[in-house]
Amino acid sequence: MELDTLVRALRCKWPVAYAEVSCNNDLHAVTLKEHLVFTAQLIVELFSDRLNYLERRYKIAEDRIGSVREMAYLTGLLHDLGKASVYYMNSFARGLIHIHGKHHETCQKKKLSFRYHEHIAPLIINFTIHNKYSNIRDAKKDFMVIDIYRTVSRVIARHHATMTGRHPSELQNCNKNIMKILKGMCDQGSKVNWLLDELKRECSSCLCKKFLEEIKSNLVIICDKPNGIPVDLGVSVTFDMVNYKKINEYDSYRIVSTLAGFLIVADNLVASYCEKRVSDDETTPAYVEIWKRELREKLGKLEGKILVERCQW
């Protein structure tokens, strides 16, 4: 495949969750919508019993407008939203041009890198909290909405936290990169508005639909003046240290940690089973094999129920 054809093919498939150009210049790409929907479906099915336990343990269903199951689904549906930024596509295209212009005696595969993508959705969510709910003082319903948004934001921000330089606490060290990625979300080529509309179709609850609608509308505001958005807006909301003297905050920390674990497992299992790829992280492929064995019975029950056409459970 010629270089121009490769770039056009990538733009046609965009947004993607994964892309690789083989030694023969063949493009293999996984669409972002497909990956997000599969991950959201798997996380709530694979961990349904554990999610039900969290509901009972913290009595969440009694005093929230949204369940832990809904929060888990939202984390799966939005965890890689930042990958839609055309910043990644343009960087990848430049890399292809660089490789194409040199003579190589050995195979030169090229994988698309999405470094720091996990911080973009939390940044948009935190802006939504700041923009719409900052003046709320006494509406209990809105306080619960904020709590749900904050929890989803914290979970997404941590799904690559084990990688060097990717923990949320290190966000302030990559402000310039985050801003470039954020601006790439505002480019029409990102197709992020189309993506959010498509993801909304996968929502079965009013909370899920409202969440995506507010992200879409607040992204419009961000894109109107992207330079005016503080990159560290989310630090005090998403990445703060938990105050263990407050039992509700401690419980929140445990929920975030648990849901982050579920998301990491579901994300990598979808990549392995459905997309035939593995993480670039050196340790993750080994963990995926462990998860396959540990969750074999549960995965077997999902056969014929979820992702049958694409995934070999």
Secondary structure, 3 states (H helix, E strand, C coil): CCHHHHHHHHHHHCCEEEEEECCCCCEEEEEHHHHHHHHHHHHHHHCHHHHHHHHHHHCHHHHCCCCHHHHHHHHHHHCCHHHHCHHHHHHHHHHHHHHHCCCCCCCCCEECCCCCHHHHHHHHHHHHHHHHHCCCCCCHHHHHHHHHHHHHHHHHHCCCCCCCCCCHHHHHHHHHHHHHHHHHHHCHHHCHHHHHHHHHCCCCCHHHHHHHHHHHHHHHHHHHCHHHCCHHHHHHHHCCCCCCCCHHHHHHHHHHHHHHHHHHHHHHHHHHHHCCCCCCCCCHHHHHHHHHHHCHHHHHHHCCCCCCCCCCC
